[in-house]
Each structure stands twice: as structure tokens, then as C-alpha cells.
Amino acid sequence: MAIPDILIIGAGAVGSFSAAVMARKQLGTIYLYDIKEDLSIGRALDINQASPYLYTDTRVIGCNSFEEVPGADVVVITAGHARHAGMTRLDLLNKNIAVADGLGNTIMARFPRAKVLIVTNPVDVLAWFLKNRWPDMNVFGLGCSLDTMRFRYFIAEEVGGSVDCARGMVIGTHNDDMIPLVNHATVGGVPMRHLLSEDAIEKIVSRTRSAGTTITQKLKEHSGYYAAAHVVTQIVESIVFNRLGTFPLSVYCRGEYGYDNICLALPSVVGSDGIKRVLEIDLDDREHIALNVCASAMTEITRSIQ
């Protein structure tokens, strides 16, 4: 199998740490680009000099120009304006849509066959924007994948068990409307509802929805990056090795769950070609209503930027 080329656009905290985790997992040749002169080169030097202790010969190549990247099988977009304390994800929209527009032109000109994973917020809107602007782009967003990891962590913490045994998923949109699927959550195969009280479950749901904001409030100048980098790497690994992992990614809907022409975070099987299929799981009435809220909000936003 040919060694894949992975391009990470944005050498900030999420981008550079994602590069470091991917290098440790030896996922391919990793190129790290940033618009800020020499930032990606400095980050790459720092990452590479840790390689003797990480037992990997994979190198990260820092780039000041896209011309330095010979090709890309996978593109990860983390570039954009950061979210600060007091700022909602939608506050970022006008700033980051211009960034996405410029990057979309570059990707389609230089790497038109790449699988494109967008991490920049507001991720669901930007995934829609890129797919709507360039229908041939193989693009999808991080969606609620990070929220899902947080959901599983909070379940394990509340139950007092290992995170390996905690299973669950969050769908909808990566904002306060996200939907932790309580009815599908299990611990060691046992439904969470059999193990915890309604008050404890509501606490988990609340913590999941506010987790990103809580971290941002503490860090003040930027949002979380450590967990995000590991989730991003897991998705890229599923692409590179055709793992067929399932993640709630921001996908352009074509009838799934009854929606069209918007992006929602839905359970998606990911492999070497990108998204293989979207899994349609049973939702109860309450979950359907919540997903309709996400869809309606997305429809309003997309109308405002068309």
C-alpha cells in the first residue's frame, strides 16, 4: 500500500497536536501548513525532535506554501479564527466562512481528489458551505465526534467504570442543540438507563453540551485541543487504513433522516473513500423533535449565507 500524503491546514494547537499524534501512529507523510510565516516549520521541528522517544520515524514537514506539498490524499482543515471566552460558535461564522472559501479554491485546484475533513467551527455550517460551493469536493466535518468522546467520558465517570466500556453517541449539530443519544448509551452492554437515575443522566447530558464552553472559559484565549486532536487522528486513521469506523460526522444530507441540502452530524461509516454510508438508527419522538430543531436552525443559517 502506498504511503498516503496527509495535509493539515492550520498549525495552531489543534492542527499541530493532530500532526504529532498522527506521526506517532505513523499514518503517512504529514505536511503541516500555516499562513503565518515559519509557524508550521517551527511546530514540525518540535514534533520531529520528539521522535526518538516516541519510537517513530514518521516526520512532519512544515510548509510556508502549498507549492511545497506534492499531493494530498487527506486534507484536514483546522485553520481559522479561534473561539474565545464569551463567543458562541456561530459568532465565528462570518470570520471563518471567508477562510473556508479561500481554502476551498486551493484544495480543488491542487488536491481535487482528497478526502477533506473540516474541523474549524462552526463545523456543520462550514462543511455545508464547502459542499454547496464545490459539489465534487469529498468533504465532511468533525460534527459531534468530539462531543461523543466527551459523552462517553462523562458516562464512565458517573458510573464509576472504564471508558472502554462506555458507549454512546451524540448527533445533530456541534452546538447547544446537540443530541446525546441517551437511549442508545450503554456500559458494558447494559443500557445506561438501567444503571443511572434520571437526574444523573440529565447531569451527563448537560455536561456534554457545555463541555467545550467550560474548557474555553478556563483557557480564555482559545478552546480545547488535546481531545480534539485525538478524535481527528482517529477519523484520519479510519480513512488511511479503511477501518470503517463510525463517527457522527457533519454530512451533506440527501434524504437521510428525511433531510436534504443541509449538513447534520449523523452516524457515518468512514473508510478509504471517505464516508461509505450514513447509518439511520431508530430515534424516539423526543430525539426526532430535537433533530428537527437542529435541521431547522441549519436551514435558517444556510439561507442567510447563500
Protein Blocks (a to p, Z undefined) as FASTA:
>chain_A
ZZdddddehjbfklmmmmmmmmmnonaccddddfbghklmmmmmmmmmmmmmnopabdcd
ddfbfklpnbdfbdcdfbdcdddehiafklmmmmmmmmmmmmmmmmmmmmmmbccddfbd
cfklmmmmmmmmmmmbccddekjmmmmmmmmmmmmmmnopafklpgcddehiacfkbccd
fklgceehiafklmpcfklmmmmmmmmmmmmmmmmmmnomaccfklmmmmmmmmmmmmmn
onopacddddddehighiahiacdddddddfkopfbdcdddddfklmmmmmmmmmmmmmm
mmmmZZ
